[in-house]
Amino acid sequence: MKRTLALLLLLVCLPLQAGDRLPYFSGFDTLSRTAPNARVLVMLFSQPDCRYCDLVREEFLLPLQSQQRTDLAIRELKVPSDTEVRNATQQLVTPGTFAKQYAIAFYPSVLVISPDGTPLGEPLIGISSRDFYGFYLDQAINKALAASTP
């Protein structure tokens, strides 16, 4: 009985593993080194304890990350945070300031950005429908990839 209970507890906790995170965005300089072939950056702007942020991360962005596409870099930036990041002009800024530079005021927001920091479309703000969010995300990514064709 104890063994069955322990196994059940393990299965319930598996989705909460620390490995189920998106890489943290630290700056465009780091991005160019860690994802040199990425044509676009898919950025999740999130907040701590935001269940909608968790939903977007877990149901849409982590599965996308698991595809290991070299043309995409997927990163997350938590606002607020004490960790400064480098913006497109290589200035160290707070995550809140970085988000404001892209007019991000609501969370979650997903913005597709070029490797040089240029927004490649409008952000996806919030999540109104699980059924259509994947479609909207794919549309935003495909539009950005088409705009960034070498």
MODELLER restraints for C-alpha pairs under 7 A, 6 or more apart:
rsr = mdl.restraints
at = mdl.atoms
rsr.add(forms.Gaussian(group=physical.xy_distance, feature=features.Distance(at['CA:22:A'], at['CA:62:A']), mean=6.74, stdev=0.5))
rsr.add(forms.Gaussian(group=physical.xy_distance, feature=features.Distance(at['CA:22:A'], at['CA:74:A']), mean=6.98, stdev=0.5))
rsr.add(forms.Gaussian(group=physical.xy_distance, feature=features.Distance(at['CA:22:A'], at['CA:75:A']), mean=5.75, stdev=0.5))
rsr.add(forms.Gaussian(group=physical.xy_distance, feature=features.Distance(at['CA:22:A'], at['CA:76:A']), mean=5.97, stdev=0.5))
rsr.add(forms.Gaussian(group=physical.xy_distance, feature=features.Distance(at['CA:23:A'], at['CA:75:A']), mean=5.11, stdev=0.5))
rsr.add(forms.Gaussian(group=physical.xy_distance, feature=features.Distance(at['CA:23:A'], at['CA:76:A']), mean=6.22, stdev=0.5))
rsr.add(forms.Gaussian(group=physical.xy_distance, feature=features.Distance(at['CA:24:A'], at['CA:75:A']), mean=5.47, stdev=0.5))
rsr.add(forms.Gaussian(group=physical.xy_distance, feature=features.Distance(at['CA:24:A'], at['CA:76:A']), mean=4.95, stdev=0.5))
rsr.add(forms.Gaussian(group=physical.xy_distance, feature=features.Distance(at['CA:24:A'], at['CA:77:A']), mean=5.99, stdev=0.5))
rsr.add(forms.Gaussian(group=physical.xy_distance, feature=features.Distance(at['CA:25:A'], at['CA:75:A']), mean=5.27, stdev=0.5))
rsr.add(forms.Gaussian(group=physical.xy_distance, feature=features.Distance(at['CA:25:A'], at['CA:76:A']), mean=5.57, stdev=0.5))
rsr.add(forms.Gaussian(group=physical.xy_distance, feature=features.Distance(at['CA:25:A'], at['CA:77:A']), mean=5.58, stdev=0.5))
rsr.add(forms.Gaussian(group=physical.xy_distance, feature=features.Distance(at['CA:26:A'], at['CA:85:A']), mean=4.69, stdev=0.5))
rsr.add(forms.Gaussian(group=physical.xy_distance, feature=features.Distance(at['CA:26:A'], at['CA:86:A']), mean=6.35, stdev=0.5))
rsr.add(forms.Gaussian(group=physical.xy_distance, feature=features.Distance(at['CA:27:A'], at['CA:85:A']), mean=5.13, stdev=0.5))
rsr.add(forms.Gaussian(group=physical.xy_distance, feature=features.Distance(at['CA:27:A'], at['CA:86:A']), mean=4.19, stdev=0.5))
rsr.add(forms.Gaussian(group=physical.xy_distance, feature=features.Distance(at['CA:27:A'], at['CA:87:A']), mean=5.85, stdev=0.5))
rsr.add(forms.Gaussian(group=physical.xy_distance, feature=features.Distance(at['CA:28:A'], at['CA:86:A']), mean=6.43, stdev=0.5))
rsr.add(forms.Gaussian(group=physical.xy_distance, feature=features.Distance(at['CA:28:A'], at['CA:87:A']), mean=6.43, stdev=0.5))
rsr.add(forms.Gaussian(group=physical.xy_distance, feature=features.Distance(at['CA:28:A'], at['CA:88:A']), mean=6.09, stdev=0.5))
rsr.add(forms.Gaussian(group=physical.xy_distance, feature=features.Distance(at['CA:28:A'], at['CA:115:A']), mean=6.73, stdev=0.5))
rsr.add(forms.Gaussian(group=physical.xy_distance, feature=features.Distance(at['CA:35:A'], at['CA:73:A']), mean=6.32, stdev=0.5))
rsr.add(forms.Gaussian(group=physical.xy_distance, feature=features.Distance(at['CA:37:A'], at['CA:70:A']), mean=5.86, stdev=0.5))
rsr.add(forms.Gaussian(group=physical.xy_distance, feature=features.Distance(at['CA:37:A'], at['CA:71:A']), mean=5.92, stdev=0.5))
rsr.add(forms.Gaussian(group=physical.xy_distance, feature=features.Distance(at['CA:38:A'], at['CA:70:A']), mean=5.64, stdev=0.5))
rsr.add(forms.Gaussian(group=physical.xy_distance, feature=features.Distance(at['CA:38:A'], at['CA:71:A']), mean=4.16, stdev=0.5))
rsr.add(forms.Gaussian(group=physical.xy_distance, feature=features.Distance(at['CA:38:A'], at['CA:72:A']), mean=4.82, stdev=0.5))
rsr.add(forms.Gaussian(group=physical.xy_distance, feature=features.Distance(at['CA:38:A'], at['CA:73:A']), mean=5.64, stdev=0.5))
rsr.add(forms.Gaussian(group=physical.xy_distance, feature=features.Distance(at['CA:39:A'], at['CA:71:A']), mean=5.10, stdev=0.5))
rsr.add(forms.Gaussian(group=physical.xy_distance, feature=features.Distance(at['CA:39:A'], at['CA:72:A']), mean=6.12, stdev=0.5))
rsr.add(forms.Gaussian(group=physical.xy_distance, feature=features.Distance(at['CA:39:A'], at['CA:114:A']), mean=6.58, stdev=0.5))
rsr.add(forms.Gaussian(group=physical.xy_distance, feature=features.Distance(at['CA:39:A'], at['CA:115:A']), mean=6.53, stdev=0.5))
rsr.add(forms.Gaussian(group=physical.xy_distance, feature=features.Distance(at['CA:39:A'], at['CA:145:A']), mean=6.82, stdev=0.5))
rsr.add(forms.Gaussian(group=physical.xy_distance, feature=features.Distance(at['CA:39:A'], at['CA:148:A']), mean=6.52, stdev=0.5))
rsr.add(forms.Gaussian(group=physical.xy_distance, feature=features.Distance(at['CA:40:A'], at['CA:71:A']), mean=6.67, stdev=0.5))
rsr.add(forms.Gaussian(group=physical.xy_distance, feature=features.Distance(at['CA:40:A'], at['CA:72:A']), mean=5.32, stdev=0.5))
rsr.add(forms.Gaussian(group=physical.xy_distance, feature=features.Distance(at['CA:40:A'], at['CA:73:A']), mean=6.37, stdev=0.5))
rsr.add(forms.Gaussian(group=physical.xy_distance, feature=features.Distance(at['CA:40:A'], at['CA:112:A']), mean=6.54, stdev=0.5))
rsr.add(forms.Gaussian(group=physical.xy_distance, feature=features.Distance(at['CA:40:A'], at['CA:113:A']), mean=5.71, stdev=0.5))
rsr.add(forms.Gaussian(group=physical.xy_distance, feature=features.Distance(at['CA:40:A'], at['CA:114:A']), mean=4.79, stdev=0.5))
rsr.add(forms.Gaussian(group=physical.xy_distance, feature=features.Distance(at['CA:40:A'], at['CA:115:A']), mean=5.94, stdev=0.5))
rsr.add(forms.Gaussian(group=physical.xy_distance, feature=features.Distance(at['CA:40:A'], at['CA:144:A']), mean=6.98, stdev=0.5))
rsr.add(forms.Gaussian(group=physical.xy_distance, feature=features.Distance(at['CA:40:A'], at['CA:145:A']), mean=6.69, stdev=0.5))
rsr.add(forms.Gaussian(group=physical.xy_distance, feature=features.Distance(at['CA:41:A'], at['CA:72:A']), mean=5.91, stdev=0.5))
rsr.add(forms.Gaussian(group=physical.xy_distance, feature=features.Distance(at['CA:41:A'], at['CA:73:A']), mean=4.75, stdev=0.5))
rsr.add(forms.Gaussian(group=physical.xy_distance, feature=features.Distance(at['CA:41:A'], at['CA:74:A']), mean=5.80, stdev=0.5))
rsr.add(forms.Gaussian(group=physical.xy_distance, feature=features.Distance(at['CA:41:A'], at['CA:112:A']), mean=5.55, stdev=0.5))
rsr.add(forms.Gaussian(group=physical.xy_distance, feature=features.Distance(at['CA:41:A'], at['CA:113:A']), mean=4.99, stdev=0.5))
rsr.add(forms.Gaussian(group=physical.xy_distance, feature=features.Distance(at['CA:41:A'], at['CA:114:A']), mean=5.99, stdev=0.5))
rsr.add(forms.Gaussian(group=physical.xy_distance, feature=features.Distance(at['CA:41:A'], at['CA:115:A']), mean=6.41, stdev=0.5))
rsr.add(forms.Gaussian(group=physical.xy_distance, feature=features.Distance(at['CA:42:A'], at['CA:72:A']), mean=6.96, stdev=0.5))
rsr.add(forms.Gaussian(group=physical.xy_distance, feature=features.Distance(at['CA:42:A'], at['CA:73:A']), mean=6.10, stdev=0.5))
rsr.add(forms.Gaussian(group=physical.xy_distance, feature=features.Distance(at['CA:42:A'], at['CA:74:A']), mean=4.72, stdev=0.5))
rsr.add(forms.Gaussian(group=physical.xy_distance, feature=features.Distance(at['CA:42:A'], at['CA:75:A']), mean=6.36, stdev=0.5))
rsr.add(forms.Gaussian(group=physical.xy_distance, feature=features.Distance(at['CA:42:A'], at['CA:110:A']), mean=6.80, stdev=0.5))
rsr.add(forms.Gaussian(group=physical.xy_distance, feature=features.Distance(at['CA:42:A'], at['CA:111:A']), mean=5.96, stdev=0.5))
rsr.add(forms.Gaussian(group=physical.xy_distance, feature=features.Distance(at['CA:42:A'], at['CA:112:A']), mean=4.58, stdev=0.5))
rsr.add(forms.Gaussian(group=physical.xy_distance, feature=features.Distance(at['CA:42:A'], at['CA:113:A']), mean=6.46, stdev=0.5))
rsr.add(forms.Gaussian(group=physical.xy_distance, feature=features.Distance(at['CA:43:A'], at['CA:74:A']), mean=5.97, stdev=0.5))
rsr.add(forms.Gaussian(group=physical.xy_distance, feature=features.Distance(at['CA:43:A'], at['CA:75:A']), mean=5.07, stdev=0.5))
rsr.add(forms.Gaussian(group=physical.xy_distance, feature=features.Distance(at['CA:43:A'], at['CA:76:A']), mean=5.61, stdev=0.5))
rsr.add(forms.Gaussian(group=physical.xy_distance, feature=features.Distance(at['CA:43:A'], at['CA:110:A']), mean=5.42, stdev=0.5))
rsr.add(forms.Gaussian(group=physical.xy_distance, feature=features.Distance(at['CA:43:A'], at['CA:111:A']), mean=5.27, stdev=0.5))
rsr.add(forms.Gaussian(group=physical.xy_distance, feature=features.Distance(at['CA:43:A'], at['CA:112:A']), mean=6.16, stdev=0.5))
rsr.add(forms.Gaussian(group=physical.xy_distance, feature=features.Distance(at['CA:44:A'], at['CA:75:A']), mean=6.29, stdev=0.5))
rsr.add(forms.Gaussian(group=physical.xy_distance, feature=features.Distance(at['CA:44:A'], at['CA:76:A']), mean=4.60, stdev=0.5))
rsr.add(forms.Gaussian(group=physical.xy_distance, feature=features.Distance(at['CA:44:A'], at['CA:77:A']), mean=6.16, stdev=0.5))
rsr.add(forms.Gaussian(group=physical.xy_distance, feature=features.Distance(at['CA:44:A'], at['CA:108:A']), mean=6.84, stdev=0.5))
rsr.add(forms.Gaussian(group=physical.xy_distance, feature=features.Distance(at['CA:44:A'], at['CA:109:A']), mean=5.90, stdev=0.5))
rsr.add(forms.Gaussian(group=physical.xy_distance, feature=features.Distance(at['CA:44:A'], at['CA:110:A']), mean=4.57, stdev=0.5))
rsr.add(forms.Gaussian(group=physical.xy_distance, feature=features.Distance(at['CA:44:A'], at['CA:111:A']), mean=6.76, stdev=0.5))
rsr.add(forms.Gaussian(group=physical.xy_distance, feature=features.Distance(at['CA:45:A'], at['CA:76:A']), mean=6.01, stdev=0.5))
rsr.add(forms.Gaussian(group=physical.xy_distance, feature=features.Distance(at['CA:45:A'], at['CA:77:A']), mean=5.02, stdev=0.5))
rsr.add(forms.Gaussian(group=physical.xy_distance, feature=features.Distance(at['CA:45:A'], at['CA:78:A']), mean=5.98, stdev=0.5))
rsr.add(forms.Gaussian(group=physical.xy_distance, feature=features.Distance(at['CA:45:A'], at['CA:79:A']), mean=6.96, stdev=0.5))
rsr.add(forms.Gaussian(group=physical.xy_distance, feature=features.Distance(at['CA:45:A'], at['CA:107:A']), mean=6.42, stdev=0.5))
rsr.add(forms.Gaussian(group=physical.xy_distance, feature=features.Distance(at['CA:45:A'], at['CA:108:A']), mean=5.70, stdev=0.5))
rsr.add(forms.Gaussian(group=physical.xy_distance, feature=features.Distance(at['CA:45:A'], at['CA:109:A']), mean=5.17, stdev=0.5))
rsr.add(forms.Gaussian(group=physical.xy_distance, feature=features.Distance(at['CA:45:A'], at['CA:110:A']), mean=6.15, stdev=0.5))
rsr.add(forms.Gaussian(group=physical.xy_distance, feature=features.Distance(at['CA:46:A'], at['CA:53:A']), mean=5.60, stdev=0.5))
rsr.add(forms.Gaussian(group=physical.xy_distance, feature=features.Distance(at['CA:46:A'], at['CA:77:A']), mean=6.16, stdev=0.5))
rsr.add(forms.Gaussian(group=physical.xy_distance, feature=features.Distance(at['CA:46:A'], at['CA:78:A']), mean=4.79, stdev=0.5))
rsr.add(forms.Gaussian(group=physical.xy_distance, feature=features.Distance(at['CA:46:A'], at['CA:79:A']), mean=6.05, stdev=0.5))
rsr.add(forms.Gaussian(group=physical.xy_distance, feature=features.Distance(at['CA:46:A'], at['CA:107:A']), mean=5.43, stdev=0.5))
rsr.add(forms.Gaussian(group=physical.xy_distance, feature=features.Distance(at['CA:46:A'], at['CA:108:A']), mean=4.96, stdev=0.5))
rsr.add(forms.Gaussian(group=physical.xy_distance, feature=features.Distance(at['CA:46:A'], at['CA:109:A']), mean=6.89, stdev=0.5))
rsr.add(forms.Gaussian(group=physical.xy_distance, feature=features.Distance(at['CA:47:A'], at['CA:53:A']), mean=6.98, stdev=0.5))
rsr.add(forms.Gaussian(group=physical.xy_distance, feature=features.Distance(at['CA:47:A'], at['CA:78:A']), mean=5.12, stdev=0.5))
rsr.add(forms.Gaussian(group=physical.xy_distance, feature=features.Distance(at['CA:47:A'], at['CA:79:A']), mean=5.18, stdev=0.5))
rsr.add(forms.Gaussian(group=physical.xy_distance, feature=features.Distance(at['CA:47:A'], at['CA:80:A']), mean=6.77, stdev=0.5))
rsr.add(forms.Gaussian(group=physical.xy_distance, feature=features.Distance(at['CA:47:A'], at['CA:107:A']), mean=6.62, stdev=0.5))
rsr.add(forms.Gaussian(group=physical.xy_distance, feature=features.Distance(at['CA:48:A'], at['CA:78:A']), mean=6.81, stdev=0.5))
rsr.add(forms.Gaussian(group=physical.xy_distance, feature=features.Distance(at['CA:52:A'], at['CA:108:A']), mean=6.52, stdev=0.5))
rsr.add(forms.Gaussian(group=physical.xy_distance, feature=features.Distance(at['CA:52:A'], at['CA:127:A']), mean=7.00, stdev=0.5))
rsr.add(forms.Gaussian(group=physical.xy_distance, feature=features.Distance(at['CA:53:A'], at['CA:107:A']), mean=6.76, stdev=0.5))
rsr.add(forms.Gaussian(group=physical.xy_distance, feature=features.Distance(at['CA:53:A'], at['CA:108:A']), mean=4.89, stdev=0.5))
rsr.add(forms.Gaussian(group=physical.xy_distance, feature=features.Distance(at['CA:60:A'], at['CA:134:A']), mean=6.57, stdev=0.5))
rsr.add(forms.Gaussian(group=physical.xy_distance, feature=features.Distance(at['CA:65:A'], at['CA:74:A']), mean=6.59, stdev=0.5))
rsr.add(forms.Gaussian(group=physical.xy_distance, feature=features.Distance(at['CA:77:A'], at['CA:95:A']), mean=6.84, stdev=0.5))
rsr.add(forms.Gaussian(group=physical.xy_distance, feature=features.Distance(at['CA:78:A'], at['CA:95:A']), mean=6.95, stdev=0.5))
rsr.add(forms.Gaussian(group=physical.xy_distance, feature=features.Distance(at['CA:79:A'], at['CA:95:A']), mean=5.54, stdev=0.5))
rsr.add(forms.Gaussian(group=physical.xy_distance, feature=features.Distance(at['CA:79:A'], at['CA:96:A']), mean=5.60, stdev=0.5))
rsr.add(forms.Gaussian(group=physical.xy_distance, feature=features.Distance(at['CA:80:A'], at['CA:95:A']), mean=6.17, stdev=0.5))
rsr.add(forms.Gaussian(group=physical.xy_distance, feature=features.Distance(at['CA:80:A'], at['CA:96:A']), mean=5.84, stdev=0.5))
rsr.add(forms.Gaussian(group=physical.xy_distance, feature=features.Distance(at['CA:81:A'], at['CA:95:A']), mean=6.24, stdev=0.5))
rsr.add(forms.Gaussian(group=physical.xy_distance, feature=features.Distance(at['CA:83:A'], at['CA:94:A']), mean=6.79, stdev=0.5))
rsr.add(forms.Gaussian(group=physical.xy_distance, feature=features.Distance(at['CA:84:A'], at['CA:92:A']), mean=5.86, stdev=0.5))
rsr.add(forms.Gaussian(group=physical.xy_distance, feature=features.Distance(at['CA:84:A'], at['CA:93:A']), mean=5.26, stdev=0.5))
rsr.add(forms.Gaussian(group=physical.xy_distance, feature=features.Distance(at['CA:84:A'], at['CA:94:A']), mean=4.61, stdev=0.5))
rsr.add(forms.Gaussian(group=physical.xy_distance, feature=features.Distance(at['CA:84:A'], at['CA:95:A']), mean=6.24, stdev=0.5))
rsr.add(forms.Gaussian(group=physical.xy_distance, feature=features.Distance(at['CA:85:A'], at['CA:92:A']), mean=5.37, stdev=0.5))
rsr.add(forms.Gaussian(group=physical.xy_distance, feature=features.Distance(at['CA:85:A'], at['CA:93:A']), mean=5.51, stdev=0.5))
rsr.add(forms.Gaussian(group=physical.xy_distance, feature=features.Distance(at['CA:85:A'], at['CA:94:A']), mean=6.28, stdev=0.5))
rsr.add(forms.Gaussian(group=physical.xy_distance, feature=features.Distance(at['CA:85:A'], at['CA:95:A']), mean=6.53, stdev=0.5))
rsr.add(forms.Gaussian(group=physical.xy_distance, feature=features.Distance(at['CA:86:A'], at['CA:92:A']), mean=4.58, stdev=0.5))
rsr.add(forms.Gaussian(group=physical.xy_distance, feature=features.Distance(at['CA:86:A'], at['CA:93:A']), mean=6.26, stdev=0.5))
rsr.add(forms.Gaussian(group=physical.xy_distance, feature=features.Distance(at['CA:87:A'], at['CA:93:A']), mean=6.90, stdev=0.5))
rsr.add(forms.Gaussian(group=physical.xy_distance, feature=features.Distance(at['CA:87:A'], at['CA:98:A']), mean=6.70, stdev=0.5))
rsr.add(forms.Gaussian(group=physical.xy_distance, feature=features.Distance(at['CA:88:A'], at['CA:116:A']), mean=6.15, stdev=0.5))
rsr.add(forms.Gaussian(group=physical.xy_distance, feature=features.Distance(at['CA:88:A'], at['CA:117:A']), mean=5.15, stdev=0.5))
rsr.add(forms.Gaussian(group=physical.xy_distance, feature=features.Distance(at['CA:106:A'], at['CA:125:A']), mean=6.63, stdev=0.5))
rsr.add(forms.Gaussian(group=physical.xy_distance, feature=features.Distance(at['CA:107:A'], at['CA:125:A']), mean=6.78, stdev=0.5))
rsr.add(forms.Gaussian(group=physical.xy_distance, feature=features.Distance(at['CA:107:A'], at['CA:126:A']), mean=5.98, stdev=0.5))
rsr.add(forms.Gaussian(group=physical.xy_distance, feature=features.Distance(at['CA:108:A'], at['CA:125:A']), mean=6.18, stdev=0.5))
rsr.add(forms.Gaussian(group=physical.xy_distance, feature=features.Distance(at['CA:108:A'], at['CA:126:A']), mean=5.07, stdev=0.5))
rsr.add(forms.Gaussian(group=physical.xy_distance, feature=features.Distance(at['CA:109:A'], at['CA:123:A']), mean=6.14, stdev=0.5))
rsr.add(forms.Gaussian(group=physical.xy_distance, feature=features.Distance(at['CA:109:A'], at['CA:124:A']), mean=5.41, stdev=0.5))
rsr.add(forms.Gaussian(group=physical.xy_distance, feature=features.Distance(at['CA:109:A'], at['CA:125:A']), mean=4.45, stdev=0.5))
rsr.add(forms.Gaussian(group=physical.xy_distance, feature=features.Distance(at['CA:109:A'], at['CA:126:A']), mean=5.89, stdev=0.5))
rsr.add(forms.Gaussian(group=physical.xy_distance, feature=features.Distance(at['CA:110:A'], at['CA:123:A']), mean=5.40, stdev=0.5))
rsr.add(forms.Gaussian(group=physical.xy_distance, feature=features.Distance(at['CA:110:A'], at['CA:124:A']), mean=5.05, stdev=0.5))
rsr.add(forms.Gaussian(group=physical.xy_distance, feature=features.Distance(at['CA:110:A'], at['CA:125:A']), mean=6.65, stdev=0.5))
rsr.add(forms.Gaussian(group=physical.xy_distance, feature=features.Distance(at['CA:111:A'], at['CA:122:A']), mean=6.79, stdev=0.5))
rsr.add(forms.Gaussian(group=physical.xy_distance, feature=features.Distance(at['CA:111:A'], at['CA:123:A']), mean=4.40, stdev=0.5))
rsr.add(forms.Gaussian(group=physical.xy_distance, feature=features.Distance(at['CA:111:A'], at['CA:124:A']), mean=6.43, stdev=0.5))
rsr.add(forms.Gaussian(group=physical.xy_distance, feature=features.Distance(at['CA:112:A'], at['CA:119:A']), mean=6.13, stdev=0.5))
rsr.add(forms.Gaussian(group=physical.xy_distance, feature=features.Distance(at['CA:112:A'], at['CA:120:A']), mean=5.58, stdev=0.5))
rsr.add(forms.Gaussian(group=physical.xy_distance, feature=features.Distance(at['CA:112:A'], at['CA:121:A']), mean=6.62, stdev=0.5))
rsr.add(forms.Gaussian(group=physical.xy_distance, feature=features.Distance(at['CA:112:A'], at['CA:141:A']), mean=6.67, stdev=0.5))
rsr.add(forms.Gaussian(group=physical.xy_distance, feature=features.Distance(at['CA:112:A'], at['CA:144:A']), mean=6.81, stdev=0.5))
rsr.add(forms.Gaussian(group=physical.xy_distance, feature=features.Distance(at['CA:113:A'], at['CA:119:A']), mean=4.35, stdev=0.5))
rsr.add(forms.Gaussian(group=physical.xy_distance, feature=features.Distance(at['CA:113:A'], at['CA:120:A']), mean=5.24, stdev=0.5))
rsr.add(forms.Gaussian(group=physical.xy_distance, feature=features.Distance(at['CA:114:A'], at['CA:120:A']), mean=6.45, stdev=0.5))
rsr.add(forms.Gaussian(group=physical.xy_distance, feature=features.Distance(at['CA:120:A'], at['CA:144:A']), mean=5.29, stdev=0.5))
rsr.add(forms.Gaussian(group=physical.xy_distance, feature=features.Distance(at['CA:121:A'], at['CA:140:A']), mean=6.90, stdev=0.5))
rsr.add(forms.Gaussian(group=physical.xy_distance, feature=features.Distance(at['CA:121:A'], at['CA:144:A']), mean=6.94, stdev=0.5))
rsr.add(forms.Gaussian(group=physical.xy_distance, feature=features.Distance(at['CA:127:A'], at['CA:133:A']), mean=6.71, stdev=0.5))
